[in-house]
Amino acid sequence: MSHTRPPRLAVRAVMVHENRLLLVNAWADPSRKLWCAPGGGVEPGASLPDNLQREVMEETGLSITVGAPCLVNEFHDPKRDFHQVEVFFHCALAGGALSDTWQDPEGIVTRRKWFSQSELRGMHLKPSSLPDIAFGGSTAHYDPLEPIVF
């Protein structure tokens, strides 16, 4: 397939609080079991940290402080004209609490949860290096281009 659209830039939060990593569902369809770090597309005119604070608030209702970048992840959907580059940042909880009644204005994130390191084993999450980045104390890392598979 010929790629005509430029890659989409996104930001994501790697946030560990009380030894648990915050994850959200990647698709609104509950039959899809893929989880990811909260975040999303970058809007022009705002910094990457400002975009990330907005996205995390929209998806989870939480306020965050944004720290250093820790991962650049790149993926594409070989069946569609879609290529995304994501910049992950270490973040800290600044305020708020997860609530089952919180609603993502875009309607994509319907599940949000803190996961322990042991709970992450065997889960389907992207990128697969996320637990190592979150709990391994890794510094900046590049996860090369990979097809998104279900």
C-alpha positions as CSV (number, residue, x, y, z in Angstrom):
1,M,0.0,0.0,0.0
2,S,1.2,3.5,-0.8
3,H,1.5,5.8,2.2
4,T,0.1,9.2,1.5
5,R,-0.5,10.6,5.0
6,P,2.3,11.8,7.2
7,P,2.9,10.0,10.5
8,R,0.7,11.0,13.4
9,L,2.5,12.4,16.4
10,A,1.2,11.3,19.8
11,V,2.3,11.5,23.5
12,R,1.8,9.0,26.3
13,A,2.3,9.0,30.0
14,V,4.3,6.3,31.8
15,M,3.0,6.8,35.3
16,V,3.7,4.5,38.3
17,H,1.9,5.4,41.5
18,E,2.1,3.2,44.6
19,N,3.9,0.5,42.5
20,R,1.2,0.3,39.9
21,L,1.2,1.4,36.3
22,L,-1.7,3.3,34.9
23,L,-3.1,1.8,31.6
24,V,-6.2,2.5,29.5
25,N,-8.0,0.4,26.9
26,A,-6.7,1.1,23.4
27,W,-10.1,0.7,21.7
28,A,-13.6,1.4,22.8
29,D,-14.7,-2.1,21.7
30,P,-14.6,-4.2,25.0
31,S,-13.8,-7.3,23.0
32,R,-10.4,-5.8,22.2
33,K,-8.0,-6.6,25.0
34,L,-5.1,-4.3,24.0
35,W,-4.0,-1.8,26.8
36,C,-1.7,1.2,26.5
37,A,-0.4,4.1,28.4
38,P,-2.9,7.1,28.5
39,G,-2.3,9.8,25.9
40,G,-3.0,10.7,22.4
41,G,-2.6,12.9,19.4
42,V,-0.7,16.1,19.6
43,E,-2.5,19.4,18.7
44,P,-0.4,22.0,17.0
45,G,0.6,25.1,19.0
46,A,0.9,23.3,22.3
47,S,4.0,21.7,23.8
48,L,4.3,18.0,24.1
49,P,3.9,18.1,27.9
50,D,0.8,20.4,27.6
51,N,-0.7,18.0,25.1
52,L,0.0,15.1,27.4
53,Q,-1.6,16.8,30.4
54,R,-4.7,17.5,28.3
55,E,-4.9,13.9,27.0
56,V,-4.5,12.3,30.4
57,M,-7.1,14.6,31.9
58,E,-9.5,13.7,29.1
59,E,-9.0,10.0,29.3
60,T,-8.7,9.5,33.1
61,G,-9.7,12.7,35.0
62,L,-6.2,12.8,36.6
63,S,-3.9,15.8,36.8
64,I,-0.2,15.0,36.1
65,T,3.2,16.5,36.1
66,V,5.3,15.6,33.1
67,G,8.9,14.5,33.5
68,A,11.6,13.4,31.1
69,P,11.0,11.5,27.9
70,C,11.6,7.8,28.3
71,L,10.6,6.0,25.1
72,V,9.9,6.7,21.4
73,N,7.6,4.1,19.9
74,E,6.7,3.8,16.3
75,F,4.0,1.6,14.7
76,H,1.9,1.3,11.6
77,D,-1.1,-0.5,10.4
78,P,-0.1,-2.4,7.2
79,K,-3.8,-2.7,6.1
80,R,-4.5,1.1,6.4
81,D,-2.6,4.2,5.6
82,F,-1.7,4.8,9.3
83,H,1.7,5.4,10.9
84,Q,2.1,6.8,14.4
85,V,5.2,8.0,16.3
86,E,4.6,8.2,20.1
87,V,6.8,10.0,22.6
88,F,6.4,8.6,26.1
89,F,7.2,10.7,29.2
90,H,7.7,9.6,32.8
91,C,4.9,11.3,34.7
92,A,3.7,11.7,38.3
93,L,0.2,11.9,39.7
94,A,-0.5,15.5,40.7
95,G,-4.2,15.2,41.6
96,G,-7.5,13.3,41.2
97,A,-8.5,9.7,41.5
98,L,-9.8,7.1,39.0
99,S,-13.6,6.8,38.7
100,D,-15.8,4.4,36.9
101,T,-18.1,7.3,36.1
102,W,-15.4,9.4,34.3
103,Q,-16.2,9.8,30.5
104,D,-13.6,10.4,27.8
105,P,-15.0,13.1,25.6
106,E,-13.9,11.2,22.5
107,G,-15.6,8.0,23.8
108,I,-12.5,5.8,23.2
109,V,-11.2,5.2,26.7
110,T,-13.9,3.3,28.6
111,R,-11.5,1.4,31.0
112,R,-8.7,2.8,33.1
113,K,-6.8,0.9,35.8
114,W,-3.7,0.8,37.9
115,F,-1.8,-2.5,37.3
116,S,0.9,-4.1,39.5
117,Q,4.0,-5.4,37.7
118,S,2.9,-9.0,38.2
119,E,-0.6,-8.2,36.8
120,L,1.1,-7.0,33.5
121,R,2.5,-10.5,32.8
122,G,0.5,-12.1,30.0
123,M,-1.4,-8.9,29.2
124,H,-1.7,-7.7,25.6
125,L,-0.2,-4.2,25.7
126,K,1.7,-1.9,23.4
127,P,4.5,-1.3,23.3
128,S,5.6,-4.6,24.8
129,S,8.6,-2.8,26.4
130,L,6.3,-0.7,28.6
131,P,6.7,-2.7,31.8
132,D,10.5,-2.5,31.5
133,I,10.3,1.3,30.9
134,A,7.9,1.8,33.8
135,F,9.5,-0.5,36.4
136,G,13.0,-1.0,35.1
137,G,14.3,2.5,35.6
138,S,15.2,2.6,31.9
139,T,16.3,5.9,30.4
140,A,15.4,6.9,26.9
141,H,14.7,4.0,24.6
142,Y,13.6,3.6,21.0
143,D,11.2,0.9,20.0
144,P,11.5,0.5,16.2
145,L,8.7,0.5,13.7
146,E,6.5,-2.5,14.0
147,P,3.1,-3.5,12.5
148,I,0.2,-3.2,14.9
149,V,-1.4,-6.6,15.2
150,F,-4.3,-7.8,17.2
